[in-house]
Amino acid sequence: MTLLTTARAKLRRFTQTDLGPLTEMMTNPRVMQYTGFKTPQPIEKIQESLSKWMNPADPQLGVWASTLLDTNEVFGWFMLMPTIEGESPELGFMLNEKFWNKGLASEIAIALLDYGFIQLHLKRIIARANPENLPSISILKKLGMSPFKNQRESSDIIFFESLRD
């Protein structure tokens, strides 16, 4: 099932055949260093995540595989889902290192925010980033997201929000 399509990419539900590209990303220390996982993951943990992402509790929210339109190559994942108790859904993403600095994260994140606000009628979407992850912070600012203080979470994370009426 395709969730959304942009000029160069689409988001779709994960399938078991995505284990290879997911493993390539999630075993790369540079990709993992600023994620919630923090370190490369063992194959068992990657398979566990894949299984969970293939069968989300809420079909409108979750984690989706991002693929290039012209080749169908999986280059990352994007999420829009509740991750912090009592907070609005969180926007998040992870890209294979060979796809960094190509504008794909911004392109898809813009479309995912639109999906959340227009299709799901959300009033607020949050995101978080490690203060050292300057590329992700730059993307979140480019999306028009603003920093906010979250009292329930660690101070070593920067929180962002986007609000709509």
N, C-alpha and C positions, 0 to 999 in steps of 0.2 A: 504494500500500500504506500503510495507516494503522498507525503504530507504537503509538500510545497516544491515549487520549481522556480529557479532564478535564471538569469541569463546564461550561466555556465554550469549550474549544479542543481541537484535535487536532494531532498531529504526523504528517506523511506525507512520502513521498519527494518531492523536487523534480521538476517537469516543465518543459519548455521554456516553457510559458505563464507561469511564475513570473518570467521575466526582468524584466518591468516593475516589480513590487513590489520585487524584489531590487535593481534599479537605483535605485529611489527611496531605499532605505535606504543603499546603498553609495556614493551620490554626495552624501550629506548630511554635511557636515563635523562637525556635532554628534554624529551617530550614530557616525561613524568615529573620533573623536579618541581614545578609550580602547581601541580594538580592536588586534589584532595588525597590522592593515593601517595604522593610524594616520591615514591621509589618505583623502579621497574617491578612489574607484577609477575608472579608465577603463573604458568599456564592454567592451573586449577582456578585461580582467582579470575583470570580473564574469561574462562569458560563460564564461570558462575555469573559474572557481569553480563556476558552475552545472553545467557538464558533468561536472566531477569529483563533485559532490554527487549528481547524478542516477544515477551508476553507481559506488557505493562498492565498495572491494575486499572489505570484510566486510559482508554484509547486516545483521548485528546491530548494527553500529556505524556512525557516520557523522554527517552533517549533514542535518537534516530541516526542511522548511517547517512553520511554525506557522500554523494558520488558525483563524478564529473558527467555531464550530459553526453559529451562526445565519445567517451570510452567506457562509461559505467564503473570506472575505478573508484574504490572506496578510499577517500582521502582523510576521513575524520569522522567525528560524531558531534552532534549538537543536542542539547537537552533544554526542555522547558518543563520543569516539574518541581513540586514542593520538596525541599531538602532540609529546611530548618523548621522545626516545630513552630507552628503559628504564623509563619511568614508567607508572603506571596510566592508564587512560583518563581524559580530561579532559572535564568538563562546561563548556559554553560557550553563550552566547546573544547575539543581537543583535535588537533590536526597532526597528521604525519609530517615529520620534519621537512621532507622534500617538497611540501606544499606551503611552507611558511612564506610570508612576504609576497603573496600573489593576490591579496585582496579577497580571497574566498571567505575567510572568517567574517569580515565585515558584510559582504554581500549576503551571506546566508543569515547572519544574526539580524540584519535589518528586516529581512523577510519573516524571520521567526518572531520578532517583536510585533510586526504587523499582524501576524497570525494570532498571537496572544491577545492583542488589543481589539482587533476587528472581528475575528471569528469567535474567540472565546469570551469576549467582552470583559477581559481582565481590567482592573483599575490600576494595578501596580505589578511590575516585574522587577525582581532584584537580580543582582549578579555579585560575585566576589572575586577578588584577585589578590595574589601575593604582592606586597609592595615592590618586590624586586622584578616582577613580571611586567616590565614596561610595555612590551607589545600588546598584551591583553588589556592593560589599563588604557592604552591609546585607542584600542578598538572600542572599549566601553564608552570612552569620552566621545568618540566619533559618532556613536549611536545616540548621543544626547543624554546618556545616563549620568546622574549626579551622585557624588559620594554622600553617604549618610552614616551615622553612628549607630551601630548595633550593640546594645548593652549585653546581649546574651552570648556573644561570640568573642573569640580571642582577638586581642588588639593587633596581632600580627597579620591580619587580613583587612583589606579595604573593601567596604561594601558600597555598592552602587544601586540606584533605583531609577526607574522610569515610571512616570505617573501619567494617567490619562483620565479625562472626565468621564 
